Amino acid sequence: MSLVLIRRGDKQIRTSRDARTGPGDPWLLAALWTMAIVAVAAAARLLIWYWPGRVFDGVTSHIWTALAWDLAHGHFYRSPLGPDGYGGTRYMPLLFGAQALLMRLGLDPIHAGVLLMQGSVLAAAAALYAALRAHQIPRRLAAPLALAVFGTVIYQQYCTDLDPDYLAFALAMSSVPLAVRSVRLNQARWLFAAGLAVVLAALTKVTALAYLAPIAWWLLTSGRSRAAAWFVLGTIALFTAAAGLVEVASHGVFLESFRATISGGMGPPDVWRAVPKFFREIAIDPFVAVPFIVACWCGFVRPGRLGLPQMVLVTASAITLVIFASPGTVGNHLVDLHMASLLLAGVGMADNQLPARAAAAVFAGMAAAMAAISLPVPGIPSVIATLRAQSLPSRATVRAVHEEFLPAGTRYLSTDPVIAVLHDEPPLLLDAFNLNRYVRERAPAGRDVEERLRRHDFAFVILREERGLSVDRNDLERLIHSTYDVRAVRRPFIVLVPRAD
């Protein structure tokens, strides 16, 4: 889009000479708005159905909640092995810090997490809308594209959980309109705000720091090399200072914990599996795959300069590939890719790089598919059907486990920290995924828990799920089952007691 500089007094105001006015096709707009309405309605239905009386569906969400519980009680990070039990996490502090603040204000830990999660998704939609409008996308097109954030399998899977990806990318995406505003108004303060947004995103999810790259590229290729250099150096310096403050506040535990867990146990085979895993995860969620294909068509099929939206998608793709090289990562990391695709697809459709009727057919099909999985239609895989078939974790079950097996003073180990958090007590184990790594690698924390299990130091061990055959269990689970026997099943929890021998 060509731009003209108009001098008024001491200011240079950048205006658009060919501001985007398309697409005006009523069929495309109808398809986009139908998709948006169906997505929001499906999200509301799933939230209303799932949440009364339940806790988070995923153990990872309870790890975030346990970190928040610790912080709300004055403990900021914990060592992999210490007097408080088993810690070790690569999670950044902004998300669980916000949850801890809500808990200090009197909110229940789960309610605080739900509020934070849904607020993050709304913030992501608002940031995407602002980025689209910054690129002169008409409101009639920007609004339904922003609401499409709710229209994915990923969202339906994680609206029952607490996940940092939406908050991290909401902050990263907000740097795009701030940077554009800085250039249009020729004011450095908006570029500083863009760098601050990237830093906050990185304090939510460390890989988000890479989103300084597309802004720096855009500034550099548009003849603002000095601004690009100051932006990169200033953002990195600000993040370094922030990480230093976190390290000091944690009394030196933050970096120790991060170093111990950052790779997730990644090895050379995991690196080679990252690319097929990337495409496999995209294929699982057609509501991510279709916008990604549309965005690639609009942004890269036709030759032209790589602008800011294109570089945001390139960066999101690179980050996702790196993350998928780490064991244990799943489709929630496609949030970045989805939102970056919507930004570039919106720019492409506004520039009529995709035939309006073809785009209308694509998004109408997405709306129909979203309705089918949300009802759900028999024979079509859906999140809500899967959840209905599972034993969903509830507050009542957690209370029953405590009342039946865990009276005050009982020494127990739970692989799901919600058992302790909802009883307002510190969890002995923060993250079973990392403890399993420590057991496999014979790290100090792994050796310690093995000795304690063999000595039967715990009156009970609570597992979140039963993996069935012993060959399907991980190292920690095999260790537990070799020293403890199943006493009772309170789905989805398994209660084990020391073996008689």
C-alpha positions in Angstrom: 0.0 0.0 0.0 1.6 3.3 -1.1 1.8 6.1 1.4 2.1 9.9 1.2 3.7 12.2 3.7 1.8 15.4 4.4 3.7 18.0 6.5 1.6 19.9 9.0 3.6 22.3 11.3 6.3 20.3 13.0 4.6 16.9 12.5 4.6 14.4 9.6 1.4 12.6 9.3 1.4 9.5 7.2 -1.9 8.9 5.3 -3.1 6.2 3.0 -3.4 7.0 -0.7 -5.2 3.8 -1.6 -6.8 2.7 1.7 -8.3 -0.8 1.5 -12.0 -0.6 0.9 -12.7 -4.2 -0.2 -14.0 -6.8 0.0 -17.6 -5.6 -0.5 -19.0 -8.9 -1.6 -22.1 -9.6 0.4 -21.7 -13.4 0.2 -18.2 -13.2 1.7 -19.2 -10.9 4.5 -22.2 -13.1 5.2 -20.0 -16.2 5.4 -17.5 -14.4 7.7 -20.2 -13.2 10.1 -21.9 -16.6 10.1 -18.6 -18.2 11.0 -18.0 -15.6 13.8 -21.5 -16.0 15.3 -21.3 -19.8 15.2 -17.9 -19.7 16.8 -19.0 -17.4 19.7 -22.2 -19.4 20.2 -20.3 -22.7 20.3 -17.8 -21.2 22.8 -20.6 -20.0 25.1 -22.4 -23.3 25.0 -19.3 -25.3 25.9 -18.4 -23.0 28.7 -21.9 -23.1 30.2 -22.0 -26.9 29.9 -18.6 -27.6 31.3 -17.9 -25.3 34.1 -20.4 -25.6 36.9 -18.8 -27.7 39.7 -15.7 -28.8 37.8 -12.0 -28.1 37.9 -9.7 -27.8 34.9 -9.7 -30.7 32.5 -5.9 -30.8 32.1 -3.2 -31.3 34.7 -1.1 -28.6 33.1 -3.7 -26.0 34.1 -3.4 -27.2 37.7 0.4 -26.7 37.5 -0.2 -23.1 36.6 -2.7 -22.8 39.4 -0.3 -24.4 41.8 2.4 -21.8 40.8 -0.2 -19.1 41.5 -1.2 -20.6 44.8 2.5 -20.7 45.8 2.9 -17.0 44.8 -0.3 -16.0 46.5 1.2 -17.5 49.7 4.5 -15.7 49.3 6.6 -18.4 47.5 7.8 -17.3 44.0 9.1 -20.4 42.2 10.6 -23.4 43.9 13.7 -25.5 43.2 13.5 -28.9 41.5 14.2 -30.4 44.9 13.8 -28.4 48.1 12.2 -28.4 51.6 8.8 -27.6 50.0 8.9 -30.7 47.7 9.5 -31.1 44.0 9.4 -28.1 41.7 11.1 -27.2 38.5 9.2 -25.3 35.7 9.9 -23.5 32.5 6.7 -21.4 32.8 7.2 -17.6 32.8 5.6 -15.6 35.6 3.1 -13.1 34.1 0.1 -15.5 33.7 0.4 -17.2 37.1 1.3 -13.8 38.7 -2.0 -12.4 37.4 -3.8 -15.5 38.7 -2.1 -15.1 42.1 -3.3 -11.5 42.2 -6.9 -12.5 41.6 -6.6 -15.1 44.3 -5.2 -12.5 46.8 -8.3 -10.4 45.9 -10.5 -13.2 47.1 -11.2 -15.3 44.0 -11.3 -19.1 44.2 -8.1 -20.5 42.4 -10.2 -22.2 39.7 -12.5 -19.3 39.1 -9.5 -17.0 38.9 -8.0 -19.2 36.2 -11.2 -19.4 34.2 -11.6 -15.6 34.3 -8.0 -15.1 33.3 -8.2 -17.6 30.4 -11.4 -16.2 28.9 -10.1 -12.7 29.4 -6.9 -13.7 27.5 -9.0 -14.9 24.6 -11.0 -11.7 24.5 -7.7 -9.7 24.6 -6.4 -11.8 21.7 -9.5 -11.0 19.7 -9.1 -7.3 20.5 -5.4 -7.3 19.6 -6.1 -9.0 16.3 -8.8 -6.5 15.5 -6.5 -3.6 16.2 -3.8 -5.2 14.0 -6.2 -5.6 11.1 -7.5 -2.0 11.5 -3.9 -0.8 11.6 -3.5 -2.3 8.1 -6.6 -0.4 6.9 -8.8 -3.5 6.9 -12.5 -2.4 6.9 -14.4 -2.9 10.2 -16.9 -5.1 8.5 -14.1 -7.6 7.6 -11.9 -7.1 10.7 -14.6 -7.7 13.3 -15.6 -11.3 12.2 -12.0 -12.3 11.6 -11.1 -11.2 15.1 -14.1 -13.2 16.5 -12.8 -16.3 14.6 -10.3 -16.6 17.4 -13.1 -18.5 19.2 -13.7 -20.8 16.2 -11.1 -23.6 16.5 -10.8 -27.0 17.9 -7.9 -25.7 19.9 -10.1 -23.1 21.7 -12.8 -25.7 22.4 -10.1 -28.0 23.8 -8.6 -25.3 26.0 -11.7 -23.3 27.1 -11.9 -26.0 29.8 -8.3 -25.2 30.8 -5.8 -22.5 31.6 -3.3 -21.8 28.9 -0.7 -19.0 28.4 -0.8 -19.0 24.6 -3.7 -16.6 24.1 -2.4 -14.0 26.6 1.2 -14.3 25.1 0.0 -13.7 21.6 -2.5 -11.1 22.5 0.4 -9.1 23.9 2.7 -9.9 20.9 0.0 -9.0 18.4 -0.7 -5.7 20.2 2.8 -4.7 19.3 1.9 -4.7 15.6 -0.7 -1.8 15.7 1.6 0.1 18.2 4.5 -0.1 15.8 2.4 1.0 12.8 1.1 3.9 14.9 4.6 4.9 15.8 5.5 5.1 12.1 2.4 6.9 11.1 2.7 9.5 13.8 6.5 9.6 13.8 6.5 9.2 17.5 9.0 7.0 19.3 6.9 6.4 22.3 4.6 4.1 20.4 7.5 2.0 19.3 8.7 1.8 22.9 5.1 0.6 23.8 5.4 -2.0 21.0 8.7 -3.2 22.6 7.1 -3.3 26.0 4.3 -5.4 24.7 6.8 -7.9 23.3 8.5 -8.1 26.6 5.3 -8.7 28.5 4.5 -11.4 25.9 7.9 -13.0 26.6 7.2 -12.9 30.4 4.1 -15.0 29.6 5.8 -17.4 27.1 9.5 -16.9 26.6 9.5 -17.8 22.8 7.3 -14.7 22.2 10.4 -12.6 22.4 11.0 -13.6 18.8 8.1 -11.3 17.8 10.5 -8.4 17.9 11.9 -9.8 14.6 9.0 -9.0 12.2 8.8 -5.4 13.5 12.5 -5.0 13.2 12.4 -6.4 9.7 9.6 -4.1 8.7 11.3 -1.1 10.0 14.6 -2.0 8.3 13.1 -2.8 4.9 11.1 0.5 5.0 14.3 2.6 5.4 14.2 3.0 9.2 17.4 1.1 10.1 18.1 3.4 13.1 14.6 2.8 14.6 15.0 -0.9 13.9 18.3 -1.0 15.8 17.0 0.9 18.8 13.9 -1.2 18.9 15.8 -4.5 19.0 18.4 -3.3 21.5 15.9 -1.6 23.7 13.5 -4.6 23.7 16.3 -7.0 24.6 17.6 -4.8 27.3 14.1 -4.3 28.8 13.5 -8.1 28.7 16.9 -8.7 30.3 16.2 -6.3 33.1 12.7 -7.9 33.7 14.2 -11.4 33.8 16.8 -10.1 36.3 14.1 -8.7 38.5 12.3 -12.1 38.4 15.5 -13.8 39.3 16.1 -11.6 42.3 12.5 -11.9 43.4 12.7 -15.7 43.3 15.9 -15.6 45.3 17.9 -17.2 42.5 15.5 -20.1 41.9 14.0 -18.8 38.5 17.1 -19.4 36.3 18.0 -22.7 38.2 14.5 -24.0 37.5 14.4 -22.8 33.9 17.8 -24.3 33.1 16.6 -27.7 34.4 13.4 -27.8 32.4 13.8 -25.6 29.3 14.4 -28.4 26.8 11.7 -30.7 28.2 14.1 -33.6 27.6 14.5 -32.9 23.9 17.0 -35.1 22.0 18.1 -35.2 18.3 15.2 -37.4 17.2 12.7 -34.9 18.5 14.3 -32.2 16.3 13.8 -34.3 13.2 10.2 -35.0 14.2 9.3 -31.4 14.6 8.3 -30.8 10.9 6.0 -33.7 10.5 4.5 -33.0 13.9 3.9 -29.4 12.8 1.9 -30.4 9.8 0.1 -33.3 11.7 -1.1 -30.9 14.4 -2.3 -28.4 11.8 -4.2 -31.1 9.9 -5.9 -32.2 13.2 -7.6 -28.7 13.4 -9.1 -27.7 10.0 -10.1 -24.3 11.5 -6.4 -23.5 11.8 -5.3 -25.3 8.6 -7.7 -23.4 6.3 -6.8 -19.9 7.4 -3.1 -20.9 7.3 -3.5 -22.1 3.6 -5.5 -18.9 2.7 -2.8 -16.8 4.4 0.0 -18.5 2.5 -1.8 -18.1 -0.8 -2.4 -14.4 -0.1 1.0 -13.6 1.3 3.5 -15.8 -0.6 2.1 -17.2 -3.8 2.2 -13.8 -5.5 5.6 -12.2 -5.6 6.1 -9.1 -3.6 7.9 -7.5 -0.7 7.6 -9.3 2.6 5.6 -6.9 4.7 4.8 -6.9 8.4 1.8 -9.4 8.3 3.9 -11.9 6.2 6.8 -11.7 8.6 4.5 -12.2 11.6 3.3 -15.4 10.1 6.8 -16.5 9.2 7.9 -15.8 12.8 4.9 -17.7 14.3 5.6 -20.7 12.0 9.3 -20.7 13.1 8.4 -20.5 16.8 5.9 -23.3 16.5 8.4 -25.5 14.8 10.9 -24.9 17.6 8.3 -25.6 20.3 7.2 -28.9 18.6 10.8 -30.1 18.8 10.3 -30.3 22.6 8.6 -33.5 23.9 5.2 -33.2 25.5 4.1 -30.2 23.4 0.7 -30.4 21.7 -1.7 -28.3 19.5 -2.3 -25.4 21.9 0.9 -23.9 20.5 -0.9 -23.4 17.2 -2.7 -20.4 18.7 0.0 -18.1 17.4 -0.2 -19.6 13.9 -3.9 -19.3 13.8 -4.0 -15.6 14.7 -1.1 -14.7 12.5 -2.9 -16.5 9.6 -6.1 -14.5 10.2 -4.1 -11.2 10.1 -2.4 -12.1 6.7 -5.6 -13.6 5.3 -7.5 -10.4 6.2 -4.9 -8.2 4.5 -5.0 -10.5 1.4 -8.8 -10.6 1.1 -9.0 -6.8 1.6 -6.5 -6.5 -1.3 -8.6 -8.9 -3.4 -5.8 -11.4 -3.6 -8.4 -14.2 -3.2 -11.6 -14.3 -5.3 -14.4 -13.2 -3.0 -16.8 -16.0 -3.9 -14.1 -18.6 -3.4 -13.3 -17.1 0.0 -17.1 -17.1 0.8 -17.3 -20.8 0.1 -14.3 -21.5 2.3 -15.6 -19.6 5.3 -19.2 -20.9 4.9 -17.8 -24.4 4.9 -15.9 -23.6 8.1 -19.0 -22.2 9.7 -21.0 -25.4 8.8 -18.2 -27.6 10.2 -18.0 -25.6 13.4 -21.7 -26.0 13.9 -21.5 -29.7 13.2 -18.8 -30.3 15.9 -20.4 -28.1 18.4 -24.0 -29.6 18.4 -22.4 -32.3 18.0 -23.6 -34.2 14.9 -23.4 -38.0 15.4 -20.5 -39.6 13.5 -18.4 -36.4 13.4 -15.5 -36.1 15.9 -16.0 -33.2 18.4 -14.6 -31.9 21.6 -17.8 -31.9 23.5 -18.6 -35.5 22.5 -15.1 -36.5 23.7 -15.6 -34.7 27.0 -18.9 -36.4 27.5 -17.3 -39.8 27.2 -14.7 -39.0 29.8 -14.7 -39.0 33.6 -14.4 -35.2 34.0 -12.6 -33.9 37.1 -15.0 -32.2 39.6 -14.7 -30.4 42.8 -16.9 -33.0 44.4 -14.5 -35.8 43.5 -11.5 -33.8 44.9 -13.5 -33.3 48.2 -14.4 -37.0 48.3 -10.8 -38.1 47.9 -9.8 -35.8 50.8 -12.6 -36.9 53.1 -12.1 -40.6 52.4 -8.4 -41.0 52.3 -6.5 -37.7 53.2 -7.4 -36.5 56.7 -5.3 -33.7 58.2 -1.7 -34.6 58.6 -1.6 -37.4 56.0 1.6 -37.6 54.0 0.7 -38.1 50.3 2.0 -37.6 46.8 -0.3 -36.5 44.0 0.6 -36.1 40.4 -2.2 -33.6 40.0 -1.6 -30.5 42.3 -5.3 -29.7 42.3 -5.8 -32.2 45.1 -3.7 -30.0 47.4 -4.6 -26.6 46.1 -8.4 -27.0 46.5 -7.7 -28.1 50.1 -5.7 -24.9 50.6 -2.4 -26.6 51.2 0.9 -26.6 49.3 1.3 -29.4 46.8 4.3 -31.6 47.4 4.7 -32.2 43.6 4.4 -29.3 41.2 4.9 -30.9 37.8 4.8 -34.6 37.3 6.1 -34.3 33.7 9.4 -32.8 35.0 9.6 -35.2 37.9 9.3 -38.1 35.4 12.3 -36.6 33.5 14.3 -36.4 36.8 13.5 -40.0 37.5 14.6 -41.1 34.0 17.8 -39.0 34.1 18.6 -40.0 37.7 18.7 -36.4 38.7 18.7 -35.5 42.5 14.9 -35.0 42.6 14.4 -38.3 40.8 16.6 -40.2 43.1 14.9 -38.6 46.1 11.4 -39.5 45.1 12.5 -43.0 44.2 14.0 -43.5 47.7 10.9 -42.1 49.4 8.6 -44.3 47.3 10.6 -47.4 48.1 10.6 -46.5 51.8 6.8 -46.0 51.6 7.1 -42.5 53.0 3.7 -41.6 51.6 0.5 -43.1 53.1 -1.2 -42.5 49.7 -0.2 -41.7 46.1 -2.8 -40.1 43.9 -2.5 -40.5 40.1 -4.6 -38.5 37.8 -5.2 -41.2 35.2 -4.6 -44.9 34.7 -2.6 -45.6 31.5 -3.5 -49.3 31.5 -0.7 -51.7 30.6 2.6 -51.2 32.3 4.3 -50.7 28.9 2.3 -47.5 28.4 3.4 -46.0 31.6 6.2 -43.5 32.0 9.1 -43.9 34.3 7.5 -42.2 37.3 4.3 -44.2 36.9 6.2 -47.5 36.6 8.1 -46.6 39.8 4.9 -45.9 41.6 3.2 -49.1 40.5 6.2 -51.1 41.5 6.0 -49.9 45.1 2.3 -49.1 45.6 -0.9 -50.9 44.8 -4.3 -49.5 43.7 -6.6 -49.1 46.7 -9.5 -47.3 45.0 -10.6 -45.5 41.8 -12.4 -42.2 42.1 -12.4 -41.2 38.5 -10.3 -39.6 37.1 -8.1 -40.2 40.2 -6.5 -43.4 41.2 -5.7 -43.9 44.9 -2.7 -46.2 45.7 -1.3 -47.4 49.0 2.1 -49.0 50.0 2.5 -52.6 49.0 2.4 -55.1 51.8 5.7 -56.6 50.9 
